[in-house]
Structure formats: C-alpha cells, structure tokens
Amino acid sequence: MLTVTAQGAEIPALGFGVFRMTDAEVERVVPAALEAGFRHFDTAQIYQNETALGRALERAGARRDELFLTTKVWVDNYSEGKFAASVDESLEKLKVDRVDLLLLHWPADKVPVAEQIAMLDAVKAAGKTKFVGVSNQNIAQMRESIERSSAPIVTNQVELHPYLPQRTLVAAAKAAGVAVTAYYSMADGAVPQDRLPQQIGAKYGKSAAQIGLRWLVQQGLIALSKTANPARVPENIAIFDFTLDEADMAAIAGLARPDGRLVSPPGLAPDWDA
C-alpha cells in the first residue's frame, strides 16, 4: 500500500469509507476489507456506524498498531460543552483510546473556524487523537485553520473526482504541506458508468472504478473507496500494480465540468473556490 506523508502523518493512500452503510453492512464488509489489505478506515459521528466499525474491527482481530482510523466531529457538537464529550463517545464506540485522525466535518455557518480549531486543539492536547485535520473547507478556511491550529493540519477531506478535480484547492493544500483526501471519488456511481474510464480500463485490464481510484492516488492524493459488497473489495484495492500514462491522466482530467460538484448542503458548505 502506498502512503501519503503530511506533517508527520503517514496515511495509507487508499482508505475504506463507510458513509451511508448500515451496521449490518459494515460488519459484513470490514472483515473482507481487512483480508484484502485495507488498514485505513474512515467514518464519522453523523454516519452513526462508529459502533459497528469498532465492533467489526475487534471481532476480526485487527491489530490496533496496524490501523489508521479517522472519524469526524459533527457540527452539532461544535460547542465547549459537547465537543470533547462527543469525541469521548466516538472513542468508546470505536473501542480505541485515541483515533489516528480527527476531522472537523463541515465548516457550517454558526461557529467561527477559530473556535472550531480551538476545540480540536484541546482534544488533540488531551491525547484523544494522534493527528488533526479538516473537511469541506475552502482555501481561505483551510489557511485560517493552519494558521490558528497549534497542531499541524494534516489533511483537508473534500469531494474530489474526475468531474470535480479541485485543482486550485489541491495546489493550495500542497503548497501548505497539507494532504488532500478525496471522498465521493466515484461521483456517486458516475465514474464506473463513464465510457472514458471504461475504455482506459480495457487497455490496462482494469475496471472503470479502478481507473478512477488510480487517477486519484497517482496525483499524490488520498482516496476513499467504498463498497458494501465483500466480493467487490479485492477489486477496490487492486490499483497499485499499474500506472496510468500521461495521456490517460490528462484525458480523465478532461472530464472536469462546471457542474461537477454533487455535495453542497446549505448551512454546512462554505463559499466554494472556483
């Protein structure tokens, strides 16, 4: 497994996300993910499946020192009275003493970024997470987070796929030494159905989904993959035995479009960068 290094954190370049997965699905697929070689698992308080993930990892006998666990604090917990307590609850559900990476899930519009970062710093100082980061922040917010945080911001997790390559944000993050983690990497199922990655995949003997994931990690990004079907897990991780040529990388990048963004909930999302 390739890794991405940022601010002292060594993060597996391909993660396994459990967004919109039921407890039963998580507990069924996680053992297959471990067997296939996944060690980076990404969840969040709002997903309501931290307990299932913790239980599945424990039952599968996963070694804690081999795992990279990420969770995210939900916006309703952005207050002095709730933030730390919510993190304690997440740790209890995940059956760990600390997570490897704790993220602010959305910037939202009610609590200033500076206050969010102060609360994140406090739980980091208390030893509840090894590293901290942000999610769904625009460039200005990311820069403010970097400036105000006493601990290094190691990643900004954002929607990123061929239709929304986030070039400006990626460049700003790399200049600041911050890794970019891509969620919705399959554009909610659009990438596997797209003729171009299908055609490119035929050349390499790979699926369109594998091409999409390879395109992300080959840029030095962290990609989150997802499937609830244990039989599909080996396909998701089999992206490290080939390299896309420059023409194919450029062709996939050419799928970018102005209306490529899929996730922008009002009240949570910032003013996005062009």
N, C-alpha and C positions, 0 to 999 in steps of 0.2 A: 504494500500500500504506500503510495506517495504521501508525503506530508507537506503542509504549508507552515512555515515558521513566521511568526509575527510577535514582536515584543516579548520574546522569551517563551511563547507558547508554541508547541509543536502539535499541529492539528491534522488528523487524517484528512486527506483531500476529498475523500468521499464519505459522506455521512449517511445514516439511515434515519429518516424523519418519520414521525408517527402522527402528523397532522391529519385530522378527520378520520382517525381509526378508533374503532371501539375497543374496549378492554379485551374482548374475545379475539379480535383480530391481532392486537398487539401480542397477546400471549401465545397465539398460534404462529406468528411470523418471526418473532425475535429469536427463538432457537435456530431457525433456518438462517437468519442473518448472521448469527454468531458462527455457525458452522461454515458459512460461505466466506467468512473472514472480516465481516464488519466489526468494528470496535468503537466507532463514533456514532452515538445515538443522540438525537435531537428531539426534545419535547418542550412543553410549555404548560404553565398553570392553566391557561384557558382551554387547552386541549382536553383536560380532565382525564388524562390517561397516564399520569405520572406513577400512580399506584400500580397499574398494570405493567408498566415498563420495569419498575423496580422489582416486582414480583417475578416477571419473566426472566430477568437477568439473574436473579438469585436462584431460581429453580433450575436454570440452565447451567449453573455452576460457573458463571463468568467471573474471572479474576478481576477484582477492582483495579489493580495496578495496570491492567491492560486496556481498560476502558477510558473513553473520553466522553463524558456526559455533559450535555448542555440543556439548560432549561431557561425559561424566560418569565420575568415578573409581569403580571398583568396590570393594566393601567389603573384598575380599581384599587390596587394596593400601593399606589404612589402617595403614601402619607406616612408620617412618622409613627403613627400607631399601628400601621398594617404591614409596612414593607418587610421589616425583619421577621415578623411573625409569619408572613406568607412564605418566606424563604425557608424558615424552620419547618414549616408544614411540607414544603416540596422535598426537603431532605429526608423527612420521615417517610414520605410516600415512596421515594426512590431508594430508600434503605441505605443511605450513604451519610457520611459525616460532613462531606462537602461535595459540591459539583466541580467539574473542571472549568466550566464556563457558565457565567450567569449574565443574561442579557436583559436590558430594558426592552420590552416587546414592541411598543409603539410610542412615539413621542406624545401623541394626543395633544389636546389644546387647553388643558386645565391646570397642569402643574409645570412650571418652568423647567427647562432642561437642567439648569443649575441645581435645582432642588432634587431632581431625579438622580443626578450624578452623586450628590452628597449622600443620599441614602444607599446607593450602590457601593460607594466607597466604604461606608460604615460596615456593611455586611462582609465586604472583602477584608477589611481590617479585623473583623471578628473571626476570620478563618472559615467562613461558610462557602467560599468559592476560591479556586486557585487563580482564575483569570476572570476579567470582566469585559463586556462589550455592549454594543447597542444593536438595535434592529429597526429598520424602516426609517432611518434618519436621512435627511437631505444633507448636502455638503456643509452648509452653514451649521446645522445642528451637530454633525459629526465633529467638525472643527471645534465647536464650543465644548463638546464632551471631552475631547482630547485635552484641551486647554485646562479645563476645570478638574478633571479626574486626577486624584493623587496616584492611582494605579493606571498602568498603560491600558488603553482601549485596544484590544487585540483584533476585533472584527466588527464590521457592520453587516448584519444579515439583511438582505434585500431581495425583492423579486428580481430575478435575472434569468433570461433565456434568450434564444436567438431573435425573438421579436422585440425584446427589450434588453439590449446588451449593456445599458448603463455605462457607456464609455466615459462620460465626464466624471461620474462618481467614482468609478474604478480608478481612474487616473489620479484623482484627488486622494483616495484612500492609499494607493500605493506610494504616493509622494510622502504621505504621513506615516508610512510603515504599518498601516492597518490592513489586515486581510479582509477580503470581501467573501461572504458566504452567500451562495445563490439558493433561494428557495423558489418553489414553483418552477423548477428547472425544466419540466416538460410542458410548461404553459398549460397546465390543467388538461393534458392529453393531446394538445395540438401538435407537438413536436413528433410523436410517433406516427401521426397520421399524415405528416407533411411529405410530399413527394421528393423534395430535395434530399433530406437526410435519409430517406429510404434508398434513393439512388446511390448516394455516397456509401451507405452501409453495404450495399450489394458489392461494391468494389473491395471492401475490407472483410466481407463475410460477417458483418455485424448488423444488429437491428438499428432502426432509426433512433430508438431511445438510447442505445449505447453510443451512437454518434453524438447525440445531444449532450450526454454527460461527459464524453471525452472532449468535446469542444470547450466545455467549461473548465475542466481540470487542466487542460493543456494551456490555458491562459494564466495559470497560476491561481485560479480561484478555488474555493471550497464549494463542492456541490452536494446538495442534499437530495438523495434519491428516496423513492417511496414505492412500496407495493404491499398490499395486504395478502398477496398470494405467495405462499412459501416456494412454490415451484418457479416463480419468476425471479427470486432473489439472486441465484447464481448469475443470471444474465446481467443484472444491475451492476454487479461488482466486476464483471469481466471486461474492463475498459483500460487495463494497464498493459496489455500485450500488443498494442498497435499505436501508431502515431498518425494523426491526420496531416496531410501535406498542406503547404501554404495555400494552394488554390482552394482546397476544400474548406480550410478555416475561413478564408475570405468569402467563399460562396455562402457559408452558413451565416456569417456576419451580415451578409447582404439581405437576410430575411427581416432585418430590423424595420419597424414601421412606426409611424407616429401614434397609432392607437394600440400599441403593443401591450400597454400596461393592463393587467387584469385585476389587481388588488389595490383599492384606494378608498377605504371606508371613511365616510365623513366623521369628523370629530376625533379620528385617530391619526389619519395620514397628514403629513406636512405638505407644504407647497413644494411639489417635486421639482427637481432640476430639469432643465431642458435636455 
